[in-house]
Amino acid sequence: AAMRPLAFIGSVAYAAAFGWCVWALLALPVGSHGGQDTLAAFLPPRLAEERAKLESPGAVALLGVAVAFLAARGCSGIVQELADAVLYCFLWDKQDGIVDAKRAPQSF
């Protein structure tokens, strides 16, 4: 239970870093470096055209922050619940003092 606030803070930090990276890539000037777009060299032509029409990289970055936050919370929630279930099963099996599960790891 003590790790849940840290997991939340980690998710916020991850999402913020992801959003900043999205903004940094999309905010690169179009047509810089001698008239060639910096990012367009790596993008398919159709996607490069869409990026050139983009008026607000900040809005896209905020959307990226929201999606990254939800993904990070979802994944960390699944891992947390799985760890709780494994610990519960181990403690349930050990309550008689002997770990006699058929497939228990040697470290238990």
C-alpha positions as CSV (number, residue, x, y, z in Angstrom):
1,A,0.0,0.0,0.0
2,A,2.9,2.3,0.6
3,M,4.1,1.9,-2.9
4,R,0.9,3.1,-4.6
5,P,1.6,6.8,-4.2
6,L,5.1,6.2,-5.6
7,A,3.6,4.3,-8.5
8,F,1.2,7.2,-9.2
9,I,4.1,9.7,-9.1
10,G,6.1,7.5,-11.4
11,S,3.2,7.4,-13.9
12,V,2.9,11.1,-13.8
13,A,6.6,11.6,-14.4
14,Y,6.6,9.0,-17.2
15,A,3.6,10.7,-18.9
16,A,5.2,14.2,-18.5
17,A,8.5,13.0,-20.0
18,F,6.6,11.4,-22.9
19,G,4.5,14.5,-23.5
20,W,7.6,16.7,-23.5
21,C,9.3,14.5,-26.0
22,V,6.3,14.5,-28.3
23,W,6.1,18.3,-28.0
24,A,9.9,18.7,-28.7
25,L,9.7,16.5,-31.8
26,L,6.6,18.2,-33.2
27,A,7.7,21.7,-32.3
28,L,10.9,21.4,-34.5
29,P,10.7,24.2,-37.1
30,V,9.4,23.1,-40.4
31,G,11.8,23.9,-43.2
32,S,14.9,24.6,-41.0
33,H,18.4,23.5,-41.8
34,G,18.7,24.9,-45.3
35,G,15.0,24.5,-46.2
36,Q,14.8,20.8,-45.3
37,D,12.4,19.7,-42.6
38,T,14.4,18.1,-39.7
39,L,11.7,15.5,-38.9
40,A,10.4,15.0,-42.4
41,A,13.5,13.0,-43.4
42,F,12.3,10.2,-41.0
43,L,8.6,10.3,-41.6
44,P,6.6,8.9,-44.5
45,P,5.6,11.6,-47.0
46,R,1.9,11.6,-46.1
47,L,2.6,11.9,-42.4
48,A,5.1,14.7,-43.0
49,E,2.4,16.6,-44.8
50,E,0.0,16.2,-41.9
51,R,2.8,17.4,-39.5
52,A,3.3,20.5,-41.6
53,K,-0.4,21.4,-41.2
54,L,-0.2,20.9,-37.4
55,E,-1.1,24.2,-35.7
56,S,-0.7,23.2,-32.1
57,P,2.0,20.7,-31.1
58,G,1.1,21.4,-27.5
59,A,-2.4,20.0,-27.9
60,V,-1.0,16.8,-29.4
61,A,1.5,16.6,-26.5
62,L,-1.3,17.0,-24.0
63,L,-3.2,14.2,-25.6
64,G,0.0,12.1,-25.6
65,V,0.4,12.8,-21.8
66,A,-3.1,11.6,-21.2
67,V,-2.7,8.4,-23.2
68,A,0.7,7.7,-21.6
69,F,-0.6,8.3,-18.1
70,L,-3.5,5.9,-18.7
71,A,-1.2,3.3,-20.2
72,A,1.3,3.5,-17.4
73,R,-1.4,3.3,-14.7
74,G,-3.0,0.4,-16.4
75,C,0.2,-1.6,-16.7
76,S,1.4,-0.8,-13.2
77,G,-2.1,-1.7,-11.9
78,I,-1.9,-5.1,-13.6
79,V,1.6,-5.8,-12.3
80,Q,0.6,-4.7,-8.8
81,E,-2.4,-6.9,-8.6
82,L,-0.5,-9.9,-10.0
83,A,2.2,-9.4,-7.4
84,D,-0.5,-9.2,-4.7
85,A,-2.0,-12.5,-5.9
86,V,1.4,-14.3,-5.9
87,L,2.2,-13.1,-2.4
88,Y,-1.3,-14.1,-1.2
89,C,-0.9,-17.5,-2.6
90,F,2.5,-18.0,-1.1
91,L,1.4,-16.8,2.3
92,W,-1.7,-19.1,2.1
93,D,0.5,-22.1,1.3
94,K,3.0,-21.2,4.0
95,Q,0.5,-20.8,6.8
96,D,1.2,-24.4,8.0
97,G,4.9,-23.8,8.0
98,I,5.7,-25.8,4.9
99,V,5.6,-24.7,1.3
100,D,4.3,-27.8,-0.4
101,A,3.1,-26.3,-3.7
102,K,3.9,-28.5,-6.7
103,R,5.6,-25.7,-8.7
104,A,6.9,-23.4,-6.0
105,P,10.2,-21.8,-7.0
106,Q,13.3,-22.9,-5.0
107,S,13.7,-19.4,-3.6
108,F,10.5,-19.8,-1.6
